[in-house]
Amino acid sequence: MSLPRSFWLLLLAGLALRCGALNQPLVDAHLIRQCQTAAATKSMIAEPGFPLSATIPWQGDLGSRYLQELPLYNYLVIGVHYVTGQLDLSGKLTSVLLWMVSFFCLQPIWRRMLDARQALWANALFVIAPLGVFFGQAFMPEMLIQALAFGLVLTALRYHESPTLARWVAVAATGLMALLVKLPETSHLYLIIAILIFWRAGWRGLMAPRYLIAAVLTAAVLKAWGSYVDSVNAAALPEWSSRYVLPAFIGDFHSRFHFKPWAMIFLYIGGFIVPGPAAAGVAYGFWVFIRKCRERLLGLWLLSVAAYYLVWFGNCGTAQSYYNLPALGPLCALFGIGVNALFASERIAPWRRPAIIAVVLALVLPAVPVLRYLFKQDRQIFAAAGWLHRHTQPGEVILFRPNHRNDMIDYHYNPVVAYYAERPTFVWTRYTPVSQRSTALERARYVVVTLPAPLPSGLPGMLNQFRGISALQPEPLDWLAAESFELVTQESEFAIYQRRSSASDH
């Protein structure tokens, strides 16, 4: 079945939106996570073969290694890097291409859930939603996860229509790959698969050999992979083992009865996926969906997303914007249903053209300030890294004290300075292990300290107050003098200290 002209127009618009920042550094939203991915990819490029782990960039010159997820996205970036020769650009281009793949995967899903007009408006929101725009070009594996998630939904629907062994192998393989790349963002989709099988074959059908074999193989591979990840991280990052990470992602049971985490989910969704009047279109679409109750497949998808939020209630959708991407597809479908139902009403029909213009404006205008917020760059840390790159020698060890942002001041897994300065860098926070502090003080030749910046005002400031984020309280820096560091230069955004030379240095 050929795709309509509106799809191609929206595809071009979506690509244009996501290519606008291709030449920008990775210091906008989620810069830490982006630079973690970029630094890991850079480490893999420097090594022969296809290494799974990478050198930890925030632990100086210790050479410690770590592993986050199956580095399929990193390998794809490496392939693009062979063509472009620029790593930041390669990561962004890879995400753009994967967004395009996910957009194509979405169309056959729409054909099974929506009519042509509903799909048009669902596609419009998918193209313009700020969260999709930003992560559609970010140096992160989120678009690979989204493409795999849509691929899993599509293969499950196709298998439901014709349950051949070949189609089941496609479901099992796609699902396993999705789980290995990011388990929290894709595991809920297995609820769709289980219910579809139950609808066709009942309880006994779930016990068929092909399903049991796939379940055992999937569990065995996940267990083996989890054990391998834990073994890699055990030496330098034991807190990143599954023993600690999974409970943090699931969260405390009682937290599900608190107001603030639910409010944060709705703020992320209402601000980054359906900002402003678009939320009303989604709400109306949900009302139409409930009243008519015709799209059972969409109902399954919505049910799986509800399960996702209930299960992964810790450091996921309540705390990180990109963990709300699993809601993007179903919300786009509801928006398409709502807008189409609105245009079908007798009161709107005579004003169809003005109504279309109004809906487009309601989609575009509220997205602009959200996109400006997401693409706003942290020039302080980028300027500090640039100074170090220009004025220090390769191999000279740096100690970095982030004092300019609440989300950095106590987070010692920060790779940004190491990545852009291209120098071995230790990160100094209150939670940096004592052993690493001692090693950093022994080996560091320079110390860079970013200077406190005022908290944001307006709506971002109000959100910070709601989340309990107060003014920065940097630690005193009197320890620098005690460790023989003296001020070399101080600019408005950062200060640089250098260890005083001693007789042993000559």
C-alpha positions in Angstrom: 0.0 0.0 0.0 1.5 3.4 -1.1 1.9 6.1 1.5 -0.1 9.3 1.0 1.4 12.6 0.0 0.8 14.0 3.5 3.2 11.4 4.9 6.0 12.5 2.6 5.4 16.2 3.4 5.4 15.5 7.1 8.5 13.3 6.8 10.4 16.2 5.1 9.2 18.6 7.8 10.3 16.2 10.5 13.7 15.8 9.0 14.1 19.6 8.6 13.2 20.1 12.3 15.7 17.4 13.4 18.6 18.6 11.2 18.6 22.2 12.5 21.1 21.5 15.2 23.4 18.9 13.5 26.4 21.2 13.8 25.9 22.1 17.5 27.8 20.5 20.3 26.2 18.0 22.7 25.7 20.5 25.5 22.0 21.0 25.4 19.4 19.0 27.2 20.7 15.7 28.8 24.2 16.7 27.9 25.6 14.3 30.5 23.8 11.3 29.0 24.7 12.4 25.4 28.4 12.8 26.2 28.4 9.5 28.0 27.2 7.8 24.8 29.5 9.9 22.6 32.6 9.2 24.9 31.8 5.5 24.9 31.6 5.5 21.1 34.9 7.4 20.9 36.5 4.8 23.1 35.2 2.0 20.9 36.5 3.6 17.7 39.9 3.8 19.3 40.0 0.0 19.9 40.2 -2.8 17.4 37.2 -5.1 16.8 33.8 -4.6 18.3 34.3 -3.9 22.1 31.2 -4.0 24.2 32.6 -1.9 27.1 34.3 1.5 27.0 36.8 3.5 29.1 35.2 5.5 31.9 35.8 9.2 31.0 35.1 10.7 34.4 37.8 8.6 36.2 40.8 10.3 34.8 43.6 8.2 33.5 42.7 5.1 35.6 41.7 3.2 32.4 38.6 1.7 34.2 35.9 0.3 32.0 32.1 0.2 32.1 29.1 -0.9 30.2 25.5 0.5 30.1 23.5 -1.2 27.4 24.1 -3.4 24.4 26.1 -0.9 22.2 24.1 -1.5 19.0 23.5 2.3 18.7 27.2 3.0 19.2 28.1 0.5 16.4 25.6 2.3 14.1 27.2 5.6 14.9 30.7 4.1 14.1 29.4 3.1 10.7 28.2 6.7 10.0 31.4 8.0 11.4 33.4 6.2 8.7 31.6 8.4 6.2 31.4 11.8 8.0 34.6 11.7 10.1 32.9 13.8 12.7 31.7 12.0 15.8 29.1 14.5 17.1 27.6 14.8 13.7 27.6 11.1 13.2 25.6 10.5 16.4 23.0 13.1 15.6 22.7 11.8 12.0 22.2 8.2 13.3 19.4 9.4 15.5 17.8 11.3 12.6 17.9 8.2 10.4 16.5 6.0 13.2 13.7 8.5 13.7 12.9 8.2 10.0 12.8 4.4 10.4 10.4 4.6 13.4 8.2 7.0 11.4 8.0 4.4 8.6 7.3 1.6 11.1 4.4 3.6 12.5 2.4 3.8 9.3 1.4 0.1 9.1 0.5 0.3 12.8 -1.7 3.3 12.0 -3.4 1.3 9.2 -4.5 -1.3 11.8 -5.8 1.2 14.3 -6.8 4.5 12.5 -8.4 5.7 9.4 -6.5 7.9 6.9 -7.6 11.2 8.4 -6.9 10.1 11.9 -3.4 8.9 10.8 -2.7 12.3 9.2 -3.1 14.1 12.5 -1.4 11.4 14.5 1.6 11.8 12.2 1.5 15.6 12.6 1.8 15.3 16.4 4.5 12.7 16.0 6.6 15.0 13.8 6.1 18.1 16.0 6.1 16.8 19.6 9.1 18.5 21.2 10.3 15.3 23.0 10.4 13.5 19.6 12.1 16.4 17.9 14.9 16.7 20.4 15.7 13.0 20.9 15.2 12.5 17.2 18.6 14.1 16.8 20.3 13.6 20.2 23.4 11.5 20.6 21.5 8.9 22.6 20.0 5.5 21.8 16.4 6.6 22.3 15.5 6.6 18.6 16.9 3.1 18.2 14.7 2.0 21.2 11.7 3.7 19.6 12.3 2.0 16.3 12.7 -1.4 18.0 9.5 -0.7 20.1 7.5 0.2 17.0 9.0 -2.8 15.2 8.0 -5.1 18.1 4.4 -3.8 18.0 4.2 -4.2 14.2 5.6 -7.7 14.2 3.2 -8.7 17.0 0.2 -7.4 15.0 1.3 -9.1 11.9 1.8 -12.4 13.8 -1.7 -12.0 15.2 -3.0 -11.7 11.7 -1.1 -14.7 10.4 0.6 -16.8 13.2 3.4 -18.4 11.1 6.6 -19.6 12.7 8.7 -17.2 10.7 6.6 -14.2 11.9 7.0 -15.5 15.5 10.7 -15.7 15.1 10.6 -12.0 14.0 8.6 -11.1 17.1 11.0 -12.9 19.4 14.1 -11.6 17.8 12.9 -8.0 17.8 11.8 -8.2 21.4 15.0 -9.7 22.6 17.0 -7.0 20.8 14.8 -4.3 22.3 15.2 -5.7 25.8 19.0 -5.9 25.5 19.2 -2.2 24.4 16.8 -0.8 27.1 14.7 -3.1 29.1 12.5 -0.6 31.0 11.4 1.2 27.9 10.3 -1.9 26.0 9.4 -4.7 28.4 5.8 -3.4 28.8 5.1 -4.3 25.1 5.2 -8.0 26.0 1.8 -7.4 27.5 0.5 -6.7 24.0 2.0 -9.9 22.7 0.6 -12.0 25.6 -2.9 -10.7 25.2 -2.9 -11.1 21.4 -1.9 -14.7 21.8 -4.6 -15.2 24.5 -7.2 -13.7 22.2 -6.3 -16.2 19.4 -5.6 -19.4 21.4 -6.7 -18.9 25.0 -4.7 -20.0 28.1 -3.6 -23.2 26.6 -2.2 -21.4 23.6 0.2 -19.5 25.8 1.8 -22.8 26.7 2.6 -23.7 23.1 6.2 -24.9 22.6 7.2 -21.9 20.4 6.2 -19.5 23.2 7.9 -21.4 25.9 11.1 -21.8 23.9 11.2 -18.1 23.2 10.5 -17.2 26.8 13.3 -19.5 28.1 15.8 -18.3 25.5 14.9 -14.6 26.2 15.3 -15.1 29.9 18.6 -16.9 29.6 20.1 -14.3 27.2 18.9 -11.5 29.5 20.4 -13.2 32.6 23.7 -13.9 30.8 23.9 -10.3 29.5 23.0 -8.9 33.0 25.7 -11.0 34.6 28.3 -9.9 32.0 27.4 -6.2 32.5 27.7 -6.6 36.3 31.1 -8.3 35.9 32.4 -5.4 33.8 31.1 -2.7 36.2 32.1 -4.6 39.4 35.6 -3.1 39.6 35.0 0.6 39.0 31.2 1.1 39.1 29.6 -1.5 41.5 26.7 0.8 42.1 25.7 0.4 38.4 25.1 -3.3 38.8 21.6 -4.7 38.4 21.4 -5.2 42.1 21.1 -1.5 42.6 19.9 -0.2 39.2 16.7 -2.3 38.9 15.3 -1.3 42.3 16.1 2.3 41.5 14.2 2.0 38.2 11.2 0.2 39.8 11.1 2.6 42.8 9.6 2.3 46.2 6.1 0.8 46.3 4.7 3.6 48.5 6.0 6.3 46.1 3.2 5.3 43.7 0.7 6.8 46.2 2.5 10.2 46.3 1.4 13.2 44.4 4.7 14.6 43.1 6.0 11.7 41.0 2.6 11.5 39.2 2.6 15.3 38.7 6.1 15.0 37.2 4.9 12.4 34.7 2.0 14.6 33.6 4.3 17.7 33.4 6.7 15.8 31.2 3.9 14.6 29.0 2.0 17.8 29.0 5.1 19.9 28.4 7.3 17.8 26.1 4.9 15.6 24.2 1.5 17.4 24.0 2.2 21.0 25.1 -0.7 23.4 25.4 -3.9 22.9 23.4 -2.6 19.6 21.9 -3.3 18.0 25.3 -7.0 18.9 24.8 -7.0 17.0 21.5 -5.5 14.0 23.2 -8.0 14.1 26.0 -10.9 14.4 23.6 -9.5 11.6 21.5 -9.4 9.4 24.7 -13.0 10.3 25.4 -14.0 9.3 21.9 -12.0 6.1 22.2 -13.6 5.1 25.5 -17.1 6.0 24.2 -16.9 4.0 21.0 -14.4 1.4 22.2 -13.7 0.1 18.6 -9.9 0.2 18.4 -9.0 -2.8 20.5 -5.4 -2.8 19.3 -4.9 0.8 20.4 -6.5 -0.1 23.7 -3.8 -2.8 24.2 -1.1 -0.3 23.5 -2.5 2.2 26.0 -2.9 -0.6 28.6 0.8 -1.5 28.1 1.9 2.1 28.6 -0.2 2.3 31.8 1.6 -0.9 32.9 5.0 0.7 32.0 4.4 3.7 34.3 3.1 1.5 37.2 6.1 -0.9 37.0 9.0 1.5 36.2 8.1 4.2 38.7 11.5 5.0 40.1 14.2 6.8 38.1 12.3 6.6 34.9 9.3 8.5 33.7 9.1 10.4 37.0 12.6 11.7 36.8 13.9 11.7 33.2 12.1 13.2 30.2 13.3 10.6 27.7 11.7 7.8 29.7 8.3 9.2 28.7 8.9 8.4 25.0 7.0 5.1 25.3 3.8 7.2 25.6 4.5 9.2 22.4 3.0 6.7 19.9 -0.3 6.0 21.7 -0.8 9.7 22.5 -0.3 10.6 18.8 -3.1 8.0 18.0 -5.4 9.6 20.5 -4.7 13.0 19.1 -5.5 11.8 15.6 -8.8 10.4 16.8 -9.7 13.5 18.8 -8.9 16.0 16.0 -10.7 13.9 13.4 -13.8 13.7 15.6 -13.7 17.4 16.2 -13.7 18.1 12.4 -16.6 15.6 11.9 -18.9 17.5 14.3 -21.6 19.6 12.7 -20.6 22.8 14.4 -17.0 22.7 13.1 -17.8 21.4 9.6 -18.7 24.9 8.1 -15.4 26.3 9.5 -13.2 23.4 8.5 -10.4 25.5 6.9 -10.0 27.9 9.8 -10.2 24.9 12.2 -7.3 23.2 10.4 -5.3 26.4 10.7 -6.1 26.7 14.4 -5.1 23.1 15.1 -1.8 23.5 13.2 -1.0 26.7 15.2 -2.0 24.9 18.4 0.5 22.2 17.6 3.4 24.5 16.5 3.3 27.6 18.7 3.4 25.8 22.1 6.2 23.6 20.9 8.5 26.6 20.2 9.3 27.6 23.8 9.7 23.9 24.8 12.2 23.3 22.0 14.1 26.5 22.9 14.4 25.1 26.4 15.5 21.7 25.2 18.1 23.1 22.8 19.4 25.7 25.2 23.2 25.1 25.5 25.3 25.0 28.6 28.0 27.4 27.4 29.8 27.4 30.8 31.0 23.8 30.7 31.7 24.0 27.0 33.8 27.1 27.4 35.8 25.5 30.3 36.4 22.4 28.2 37.5 24.5 25.3 40.0 26.5 27.4 41.5 23.2 28.6 41.7 21.8 25.1 43.6 24.9 23.9 45.9 25.6 26.8 46.9 22.1 28.2 48.9 19.3 26.7 47.4 15.9 25.7 47.7 13.5 28.6 47.8 16.2 31.3 45.3 15.2 34.0 42.4 17.5 34.9 40.3 17.7 38.0 36.8 19.1 37.3 34.6 20.6 40.0 31.1 21.4 38.6 29.7 24.3 40.6 27.3 25.8 38.1 24.3 23.4 38.0 22.2 21.6 40.5 22.1 18.4 38.4 25.9 18.3 38.2 27.2 19.6 41.6 26.8 16.1 43.2 26.9 13.9 40.1 30.3 12.5 39.6 29.6 10.4 36.4 30.1 13.6 34.3 32.0 13.0 31.0 31.4 16.4 29.4 34.8 18.1 30.2 36.8 14.9 29.4 35.0 14.5 26.1 35.4 18.1 24.8 38.7 18.9 26.4 40.1 15.5 25.2 42.1 15.2 28.5 41.9 12.6 31.2 39.6 14.1 33.8 38.6 13.3 37.3 35.2 14.7 38.5 35.2 16.0 42.0 31.9 16.0 43.9 30.8 15.3 47.5 30.0 11.7 46.4 33.2 11.0 44.5 34.8 8.0 46.2 37.6 8.8 48.6 40.1 6.7 46.7 39.4 8.5 43.5 39.7 11.9 45.2 43.1 10.9 46.5 44.3 9.7 43.1 42.9 12.9 41.5 44.8 15.1 43.9 48.0 13.2 43.2 47.8 13.2 39.4 46.0 16.3 38.5 48.0 19.2 36.9 45.0 21.5 36.4 41.7 22.1 38.2 38.8 23.7 36.5 35.9 25.0 38.5 32.7 26.2 36.9 31.2 29.2 38.7 27.7 29.2 40.2 25.0 30.5 37.9 21.6 31.9 38.9 18.7 29.6 38.9 16.4 29.9 35.9 13.4 32.1 36.2 9.9 31.9 34.8 8.2 28.5 34.2 11.5 26.5 34.5 12.1 28.2 37.8 8.7 27.4 39.1 9.2 23.7 38.1 12.5 23.7 40.0 10.7 25.0 43.1 8.1 22.3 42.7 10.8 19.6 42.5 12.5 21.1 45.5 15.6 22.4 43.7 17.0 25.3 45.7 19.9 27.7 45.1 23.4 26.1 44.7 25.5 25.6 47.8 29.0 25.1 46.4 31.7 23.7 48.8 34.6 26.0 49.7 37.7 25.7 47.5 40.3 26.3 50.2 41.6 22.7 49.7 43.1 23.9 46.4 45.7 26.0 48.1 46.5 23.2 50.5 47.2 20.9 47.6 49.6 23.4 45.9 47.1 24.7 43.3 47.1 28.4 42.4 44.8 30.4 40.3 45.9 30.8 36.7 42.9 32.5 35.1 39.3 33.3 36.1 36.6 34.2 33.6 32.9 34.9 34.1 32.0 31.3 33.7 34.9 29.3 35.2 38.2 29.4 37.0 41.4 27.5 36.2 44.0 26.4 38.8 47.4 24.9 38.1 49.6 22.9 40.4 52.7 24.9 41.5 55.9 23.6 40.2 58.3 22.0 42.7 61.9 21.0 42.5 60.9 17.4 41.6 59.2 18.7 38.5 62.5 19.9 37.0 
